[in-house]
Every structure is written in structure tokens, then in C-alpha cells.
Amino acid sequence: MIKITNSVSIEDNEIEWQFIRSSGAGGQHINKVSTAAQIIFDIRQSSLPEFYQQKLLAKADHRITKSGKVIIKCQQSRSQDFNRQLALEQFIELVKSVGIVQKKRIATKATKGSQRRRVDAKKQRGATKALRKNKSDY
């Protein structure tokens, strides 16, 4: 059981693990050992609440495919176990991020004092620039 929040959790069998060879330089070790961990999670077939499913499918993230699968690959370490932990943490953070509802912003008006200070500052800058003018320009 993978705990996302206090009220949301996912069964272990809903996540498919694949261990593949890491890309990039690394010599003999990296060429023969599958240390990179990859998570494949089908959003539509999961036991996540409908709210989480809709938010995940609507999220613009390169790790979510058009077919509704989350694919997270982690190859930071030479240890398969450590890469597995990092991939799982990234997955949990991704699912948690859609559960946070942003507060609606309430538009406010500028105060009379702030408007007056802004206009006074503009007048002061204009007066400073007027003093720089050459008298022969008239």
C-alpha cells in the first residue's frame, strides 16, 4: 500500500516497475547492469478518486502520456534500490501536486494613497528631466 495523503492511497500492484539500463557514459558497469528504475502507472485503471484522476489527466506534464499513463524514469544513482526510491518519491509528489487546490485570487483596487504617491513620483521624475533640457532647444 502506497500512501499519497491521509485519505488517498494506492495498491502496490497498480504500479508497474521496469528496470532498464541507464543511458550515458559510465563504462562497463552501466553497460551490463539494469540500474535505472521506471514506473508505469495507468491513471484510468487506478483506484485513485475521480478528482485526482481528472486533475492528473488535465495536467500538462511531460511524464503523463496522451493515453493516460504516468511514466517516471530515474537513473541518478548506480544503485537500483536508490533509483527505485527516488522514482517512487517523484511519483508521490506528482500525485500530491494535483490534490492541492489553489485559492482563487481576489482582485483589489489600488488605494488612493498609493495612486497619489505614484503620480507624485512621476511628476518628480518629469521635473528632473525638464531641468536637464538645454535652454537653447526652445
N, C-alpha and C positions, 0 to 999 in steps of 0.2 A: 504494500500500500504506500503510495507516494502522496505525501501531504502537501497541498498547494497553499491553502489557508486553513483556518479553523473549521470552516464548514465545507470546503471543497477538497476532495482527494481523488486519486486515480489508481486503478488497479495496476499492478506490475505487468500483467500480461497485455495491457493496452499499448505499451511501448515496445517497439521492435528495435533490438540492438544489432548493429553490424560493426565488425572490427575489420578495418582495412589498413593497407599500408599508407603511411604518411607520405606526403609529397615533399619535394625539396631535397636539398643536399643533406648528407648525413652518413654516407659511406655504407659499409657492409651491414651494419645493424639495421638500418632503416630499410634496406632492400630486401630483407628476408623475414622481418617481424611485423605483424599487423598490430600496430600500437594505436592508431587513430580510432577513436570511438565515434560512431554515428547513430543518432537517434532518429527513428522514423515513427511519427505519431499521426494517426488519421483522426482529424478533428470530427468529421461527421459520424464516425463509428464509435466515438468515445462516450464515456459516461459523464462527461462534463455537463453542467447545467446549460440550458439553451442560451442564456445570456452570454456566457463565456464562449460558446461555440460561434454565435453570431459576431461577437466582437473580434474573435481571432480571425474569422474568415474575412472580415472587413478591414483588418489591419494591413497596412502597407509595409510589409517586412519581406526582405529577400529570402528569409528562411521558410516562408509559407508559400507553397506552390498553388497554382490555379486549381488543382484538383482537390485542395483542402488538406494537404499533408504538411506537417511540420518536419523539416529535415535540419538537424543541427549536427555539425561535424566539429570535432575538437581534436587537434593534433599538436597541442602546445608542449606536451611532455613526452619523454621516451617511455614513460610508464603507461601501460594500457589502463590500469586501475585509476590512476590520477586523471587521465583523459576522460574516463567514464564519469567520474565525479564532477568534473568541470562541465561536461555536456549536460548532465542532469541538472546542475545548478542553473545553467543558461536556459534550459527548458522551463524550469520552475519560475524563473524571473520573467520569461516571456508570457507565461500564462497569468502570473500575478499582475503584470502590467495592464492587462485588459480589464481586470477587476476593479481598478481604481477609476472612479468617476470624477471627472474634472468639475469643479464648481463653475456655474455659469457666471460670466463676468457681467457686472452691472456697470453700465456707462455712467460716469459722473460728469458734472459740469465744473469748469474752472471757476474758482472763487473770484469775486470782484477784486480782492486784493492782489491775487496772482495776475489777473489781467492788467491791472493798473501798473504793477511792477514791470511786466513785460513791455508795455507801451513806453514807460519811463526809460527803460534801458535802451529801447530802440531810438528814442529821441536823443538820448545822451550820445549814442554811437553816431547818429546823424550829425549832431553838433560838433563832435570831434572831427569828423571827416570834412565838415564845412570849413573848419579852421585851417585845414591842410590845403585848401584851394588857393591857387595863386591869384592875386588881385587883378593881374593883367588879363585873366581869362574872360573878363566881362566884356 
